[in-house]
Amino acid sequence: MTAEIVITELDSRGVATVRLNRPEVNNAYNGDVIDALIEGVETLGKDDAVRVIVIRGNGRHFQAGADLNWIQECAGKSFDENLEVSRATTAAVHGLTTCLKPTIALVHGGCFGGGTGIASACDIIIAQEDTIFAITEARWGLVATPIVPQLLSRLGPGRLRRYSLSGERFDAKRAFEIGFVDEVCAPGRLDETAEPIIDALLHCPPDALAITKANALKSAGLEFTDNELEEMAQIHARKRMSEEAVEGLQSFLQKRKPEWYPGA
């Protein structure tokens, strides 16, 4: 029997856990992960028994971004097929962002590319001190349009420009300094660190939290029309099919410098 790629659990307090479960590829996402994440978050968001949603990854890493073999496969398909992939990606991140339950990301290991988008779509981010972050899309000739609003809300324009343009890696200490994460803890202490925050959330009535979050999202510019979401998806899909993206992915898979690097 094939293991579930996104596992959802609910405890007696109403705390739901969403576990990304592709540890063999460091929880890299593909179409199946995207669909399961959309369904899981939507279902939990509508369940009155759910008070808090926790997102985490099984295995050594929280989430290593896109499965590049899958991205390469998608790039060889038609534009319409690529657009559907990008629409789903955009819907998954926007759906997590706008879910009116409080959301917490518990981050460990690597958090790269789309993983930074999943984390920044959550209300609260807690990271182990040995976590490494990077916004990697531009490095491979891709663009991060579906997650730029969420990253911007965390990093602000200056830090977003630096880290999304350079693809530099930064550790949890740096992530805390620049406002990307809310708490940093020792390895193995994510649950212990999250517990008082979860308890504080459970002390607040659900409707008040939902209204507060809805107003915060609106004020932060994190709500988008269908046309705006479609524009994000269009840009995302077209860039995936570009010559730069093909070369970027090939260079990574072949472990060589891309042709645009001086002297490559």
C-alpha positions as CSV (number, residue, x, y, z in Angstrom):
1,M,0.0,0.0,0.0
2,T,1.4,3.4,-0.9
3,A,2.0,5.7,2.0
4,E,0.0,8.9,2.2
5,I,2.1,11.9,1.0
6,V,0.3,14.3,3.2
7,I,-0.9,12.9,6.6
8,T,-3.5,14.8,8.7
9,E,-4.1,14.1,12.3
10,L,-6.4,15.7,15.0
11,D,-5.9,15.5,18.7
12,S,-8.5,15.8,21.5
13,R,-7.9,19.6,21.9
14,G,-8.6,20.4,18.3
15,V,-5.0,20.7,17.2
16,A,-4.6,19.3,13.7
17,T,-1.2,18.3,12.3
18,V,-0.5,18.2,8.6
19,R,2.7,16.2,7.8
20,L,4.4,16.4,4.5
21,N,5.4,12.7,3.9
22,R,7.9,12.3,1.1
23,P,11.0,11.8,3.2
24,E,12.8,9.9,0.5
25,V,13.0,13.1,-1.6
26,N,13.2,15.5,1.4
27,N,9.5,16.2,1.1
28,A,10.0,17.9,-2.3
29,Y,6.6,18.7,-3.7
30,N,5.0,17.4,-6.9
31,G,1.4,17.5,-8.3
32,D,0.2,14.9,-5.8
33,V,1.6,16.8,-2.8
34,I,0.0,20.0,-4.0
35,D,-3.4,18.4,-4.5
36,A,-3.2,16.7,-1.1
37,L,-2.2,19.9,0.6
38,I,-5.1,21.8,-1.0
39,E,-7.6,19.1,0.1
40,G,-6.2,18.7,3.6
41,V,-6.1,22.4,4.5
42,E,-9.5,23.1,2.9
43,T,-11.0,20.2,4.9
44,L,-9.4,21.2,8.2
45,G,-10.4,24.9,7.6
46,K,-14.1,23.9,7.3
47,D,-14.0,21.6,10.4
48,D,-15.4,23.3,13.5
49,A,-13.5,20.8,15.6
50,V,-10.2,22.1,14.4
51,R,-8.8,25.0,16.5
52,V,-5.1,25.2,15.3
53,I,-3.3,23.7,12.3
54,V,0.4,22.7,12.6
55,I,2.4,22.1,9.4
56,R,5.6,19.9,9.6
57,G,7.7,17.5,7.5
58,N,8.6,13.9,8.1
59,G,12.2,12.8,7.8
60,R,15.4,14.9,7.8
61,H,13.9,18.1,6.3
62,F,10.8,20.3,6.5
63,Q,10.5,20.8,2.7
64,A,13.1,20.9,0.0
65,G,11.1,22.9,-2.6
66,A,9.9,21.5,-5.9
67,D,10.8,18.0,-7.1
68,L,13.1,19.1,-9.9
69,N,12.6,15.9,-11.8
70,W,8.9,16.6,-11.8
71,I,9.5,20.2,-12.8
72,Q,11.6,19.0,-15.7
73,E,8.8,16.6,-16.7
74,C,6.3,19.4,-16.5
75,A,8.4,21.7,-18.7
76,G,8.2,19.3,-21.5
77,K,4.4,19.4,-21.5
78,S,2.0,21.9,-23.2
79,F,1.5,25.4,-21.9
80,D,-2.1,24.5,-20.8
81,E,-0.8,21.6,-18.8
82,N,1.9,23.8,-17.2
83,L,-0.7,26.4,-16.4
84,E,-2.9,23.9,-14.5
85,V,0.2,23.0,-12.4
86,S,0.9,26.6,-11.6
87,R,-2.8,27.3,-10.9
88,A,-2.8,24.4,-8.4
89,T,0.5,25.6,-6.8
90,T,-0.9,29.1,-6.4
91,A,-4.1,27.8,-5.0
92,A,-2.3,25.7,-2.4
93,V,-0.2,28.5,-1.1
94,H,-3.1,31.0,-1.2
95,G,-5.4,28.5,0.5
96,L,-3.0,27.9,3.3
97,T,-2.5,31.7,3.7
98,T,-6.2,32.5,3.8
99,C,-7.3,29.6,6.0
100,L,-9.0,31.3,9.0
101,K,-7.6,28.8,11.5
102,P,-4.4,29.8,13.2
103,T,-1.5,28.0,11.5
104,I,2.0,27.2,12.8
105,A,5.0,25.9,10.8
106,L,7.5,23.7,12.7
107,V,10.6,23.8,10.5
108,H,13.7,21.6,10.7
109,G,16.5,20.6,8.4
110,G,16.2,22.2,5.0
111,C,13.5,24.7,3.9
112,F,14.1,25.7,0.3
113,G,12.1,27.3,-2.5
114,G,8.5,26.4,-2.2
115,G,9.2,25.3,1.4
116,T,9.8,28.9,2.3
117,G,6.4,29.7,0.8
118,I,4.6,27.0,2.8
119,A,6.3,28.3,6.0
120,S,5.6,31.9,5.3
121,A,2.0,31.2,4.5
122,C,1.6,30.2,8.1
123,D,0.8,32.7,10.9
124,I,3.7,31.5,13.1
125,I,7.0,29.9,12.2
126,I,9.2,28.1,14.7
127,A,12.5,26.7,13.5
128,Q,15.3,24.6,14.9
129,E,18.6,26.4,15.2
130,D,20.2,24.1,12.7
131,T,17.6,24.8,9.9
132,I,18.8,26.2,6.6
133,F,16.6,28.4,4.4
134,A,16.9,29.6,0.8
135,I,14.6,31.1,-1.8
136,T,16.1,29.1,-4.7
137,E,13.8,29.6,-7.7
138,A,15.9,32.2,-9.6
139,R,19.0,30.0,-9.2
140,W,17.3,27.4,-11.5
141,G,15.8,29.9,-14.0
142,L,12.4,29.8,-12.3
143,V,10.2,32.4,-10.6
144,A,8.5,32.3,-7.2
145,T,5.4,34.3,-8.1
146,P,2.9,32.2,-6.1
147,I,4.9,32.7,-2.9
148,V,6.2,36.2,-3.3
149,P,3.3,37.9,-1.3
150,Q,3.8,35.5,1.6
151,L,7.6,36.0,1.6
152,L,7.1,39.8,1.3
153,S,4.9,39.8,4.4
154,R,7.7,38.2,6.3
155,L,10.8,39.7,4.9
156,G,9.8,43.1,3.7
157,P,10.9,44.5,0.3
158,G,14.6,44.9,1.0
159,R,15.3,41.4,2.5
160,L,13.0,39.8,-0.1
161,R,14.9,41.4,-2.9
162,R,18.2,40.3,-1.6
163,Y,17.4,36.7,-0.8
164,S,15.0,36.0,-3.7
165,L,17.6,37.4,-6.2
166,S,20.7,35.9,-4.8
167,G,19.3,32.5,-3.7
168,E,21.7,32.7,-0.7
169,R,21.3,30.3,2.1
170,F,20.7,31.6,5.6
171,D,20.4,29.9,9.0
172,A,17.7,30.1,11.6
173,K,19.5,32.7,13.6
174,R,19.6,35.0,10.5
175,A,16.0,34.1,9.7
176,F,15.0,35.3,13.2
177,E,17.0,38.5,12.9
178,I,15.3,39.4,9.6
179,G,11.8,38.5,10.8
180,F,11.3,35.4,8.8
181,V,10.8,33.1,11.8
182,D,9.2,33.9,15.2
183,E,11.0,31.5,17.4
184,V,14.3,29.5,17.2
185,C,14.8,26.4,19.4
186,A,17.4,23.7,19.9
187,P,17.2,20.6,17.8
188,G,14.4,18.2,18.9
189,R,12.5,20.9,20.8
190,L,10.0,22.1,18.2
191,D,7.0,20.6,20.0
192,E,8.1,21.9,23.4
193,T,8.6,25.4,22.0
194,A,5.3,25.4,20.1
195,E,3.2,24.2,23.1
196,P,2.8,27.5,25.0
197,I,1.9,29.2,21.8
198,I,-0.7,26.6,21.0
199,D,-2.0,26.9,24.5
200,A,-2.3,30.7,24.1
201,L,-4.2,30.2,20.9
202,L,-6.6,27.7,22.5
203,H,-7.4,30.3,25.2
204,C,-8.9,32.5,22.4
205,P,-12.4,31.8,21.0
206,P,-12.4,30.6,17.4
207,D,-14.6,33.3,15.9
208,A,-12.5,36.1,17.3
209,L,-9.4,34.5,15.9
210,A,-11.0,34.1,12.5
211,I,-12.2,37.7,12.3
212,T,-8.8,39.0,13.5
213,K,-6.9,36.9,11.0
214,A,-9.2,37.9,8.1
215,N,-8.7,41.6,9.0
216,A,-4.9,41.1,9.3
217,L,-4.7,39.4,5.9
218,K,-6.8,42.1,4.2
219,S,-4.7,44.9,5.8
220,A,-1.4,43.1,4.8
221,G,-2.5,42.8,1.2
222,L,-2.6,39.0,1.2
223,E,-6.0,38.6,-0.3
224,F,-6.2,38.4,-4.1
225,T,-8.8,38.3,-6.8
226,D,-9.2,35.4,-9.2
227,N,-7.6,37.5,-11.9
228,E,-4.6,38.4,-9.7
229,L,-4.1,34.7,-8.8
230,E,-4.4,33.8,-12.5
231,E,-1.7,36.3,-13.4
232,M,0.7,34.8,-10.8
233,A,0.0,31.3,-12.3
234,Q,0.5,32.5,-15.9
235,I,3.9,34.0,-15.1
236,H,4.9,30.9,-13.1
237,A,4.0,28.5,-15.9
238,R,5.6,30.5,-18.7
239,K,8.9,30.8,-16.9
240,R,9.0,27.1,-16.2
241,M,8.9,26.4,-20.0
242,S,11.7,29.0,-20.8
243,E,15.2,28.2,-22.1
244,E,16.7,29.6,-18.9
245,A,14.6,27.1,-16.8
246,V,15.6,24.2,-19.0
247,E,19.3,25.1,-18.6
248,G,19.0,25.9,-14.9
249,L,17.4,22.5,-14.1
250,Q,19.9,20.6,-16.4
251,S,22.9,22.3,-14.7
252,F,21.6,21.3,-11.3
253,L,20.8,17.7,-12.2
254,Q,24.2,17.4,-14.0
255,K,26.0,19.1,-11.1
256,R,27.7,21.8,-13.3
257,K,27.7,25.5,-13.5
258,P,24.8,27.0,-15.7
259,E,25.8,28.5,-19.0
260,W,25.1,32.1,-17.8
261,Y,27.8,31.8,-15.0
262,P,30.9,33.6,-16.1
263,G,33.5,31.1,-17.4
264,A,31.2,28.1,-17.3
